[in-house]
Amino acid sequence: MRYVAAYLLASLSGKEPTADSIRNILSSVGIDVDEDRLTKVTSELKGKDINEVIAEGQSKLASVPTGGVAVASGGGGGATAAEAPAEEKKEEKKEEEDEESDEDMGFGLFD
């Protein structure tokens, strides 16, 4: 991941990132460069537009299920499913406040 991050930083210059530019970025923050990983990243991304690579990756990630409300809800029930947890929290908060007010009842155990 750090090699990809260094590649992205090097690409901000507007030039094609090179192994030397990535090596300089990594060494500037005290990371020992693994030449095999560096070669892998540079060879995989060589000649590719980084914006297209990112867009392709985002489209692939869009198909990955995240386990959120959208997956659990079918059709148009997303809004009601999202509102339900908030409603439960309000009820829990009310119950906690009621319990706290009943605990003291005007005197303490050690008074």
C-alpha positions as CSV (number, residue, x, y, z in Angstrom):
1,M,0.0,0.0,0.0
2,R,2.8,2.4,0.8
3,Y,4.3,1.9,-2.7
4,V,0.9,2.8,-4.3
5,A,0.7,5.8,-2.1
6,A,4.2,6.9,-3.0
7,Y,3.2,6.3,-6.7
8,L,0.2,8.6,-6.3
9,L,2.3,11.3,-4.6
10,A,4.8,11.1,-7.4
11,S,2.1,11.3,-10.0
12,L,0.9,14.7,-8.5
13,S,4.0,16.2,-10.2
14,G,2.3,15.7,-13.6
15,K,5.1,13.5,-14.8
16,E,5.2,9.7,-15.1
17,P,6.3,8.4,-11.7
18,T,9.6,6.5,-11.9
19,A,11.2,4.0,-9.6
20,D,13.7,6.6,-8.4
21,S,10.9,9.1,-7.5
22,I,9.0,6.5,-5.6
23,R,12.2,5.4,-3.8
24,N,13.0,9.0,-2.9
25,I,9.5,9.5,-1.4
26,L,9.6,6.3,0.6
27,S,13.2,6.8,1.9
28,S,12.3,10.4,2.9
29,V,9.9,9.0,5.5
30,G,12.3,6.3,6.7
31,I,10.9,3.3,4.8
32,D,13.4,0.7,3.5
33,V,12.5,0.0,-0.2
34,D,11.8,-3.5,-1.3
35,E,12.9,-3.6,-4.9
36,D,10.6,-6.4,-5.8
37,R,7.5,-4.5,-4.6
38,L,8.7,-1.3,-6.2
39,T,9.2,-3.1,-9.5
40,K,5.8,-4.7,-9.3
41,V,4.0,-1.4,-8.7
42,T,5.9,0.5,-11.4
43,S,5.5,-2.3,-14.0
44,E,1.7,-2.7,-13.3
45,L,1.0,1.0,-13.6
46,K,3.5,2.0,-16.3
47,G,1.9,3.9,-19.1
48,K,-1.6,3.9,-17.5
49,D,-3.5,7.0,-16.6
50,I,-3.8,7.0,-12.8
51,N,-7.3,8.6,-13.0
52,E,-8.5,5.8,-15.2
53,V,-7.0,3.2,-12.8
54,I,-8.7,4.8,-9.8
55,A,-12.1,5.0,-11.7
56,E,-11.8,1.3,-12.6
57,G,-11.1,0.4,-9.0
58,Q,-14.0,2.4,-7.8
59,S,-16.4,0.6,-10.2
60,K,-15.1,-2.7,-9.0
61,L,-15.5,-1.7,-5.3
62,A,-19.1,-0.6,-6.0
63,S,-20.1,-4.2,-6.6
64,V,-18.7,-5.4,-3.3
65,P,-21.4,-5.9,-0.6
66,T,-20.7,-3.8,2.4
67,G,-23.2,-5.3,4.8
68,G,-24.9,-2.0,5.4
69,V,-28.5,-1.0,5.5
70,A,-28.8,-0.9,1.7
71,V,-28.0,-4.6,1.5
72,A,-30.4,-5.6,4.3
73,S,-33.3,-3.5,3.0
74,G,-35.2,-4.5,-0.1
75,G,-36.8,-1.9,-2.4
76,G,-37.7,1.4,-0.8
77,G,-37.5,0.4,2.8
78,G,-34.1,2.0,3.3
79,A,-35.3,5.2,5.0
80,T,-37.4,3.3,7.5
81,A,-34.6,0.9,8.3
82,A,-32.3,3.8,8.9
83,E,-34.8,5.6,11.1
84,A,-35.4,2.6,13.3
85,P,-32.0,2.5,15.1
86,A,-32.3,6.2,15.9
87,E,-35.7,5.6,17.4
88,E,-34.4,2.8,19.5
89,K,-31.5,4.9,20.8
90,K,-34.0,7.6,21.9
91,E,-36.0,5.0,23.8
92,E,-32.9,3.6,25.5
93,K,-31.9,7.1,26.5
94,K,-35.3,7.8,28.1
95,E,-35.1,4.6,30.1
96,E,-31.7,5.4,31.4
97,E,-32.8,8.8,32.5
98,D,-35.8,7.3,34.3
99,E,-33.5,4.8,36.1
100,E,-31.1,7.5,37.2
101,S,-33.9,9.6,38.7
102,D,-35.2,6.7,40.7
103,E,-31.8,5.6,42.1
104,D,-31.4,8.5,44.6
105,M,-35.0,8.9,45.8
106,G,-33.9,11.8,48.0
107,F,-31.5,9.9,50.3
108,G,-28.2,8.2,49.9
109,L,-27.0,4.9,51.2
110,F,-24.3,6.4,53.4
111,D,-26.1,9.6,54.5
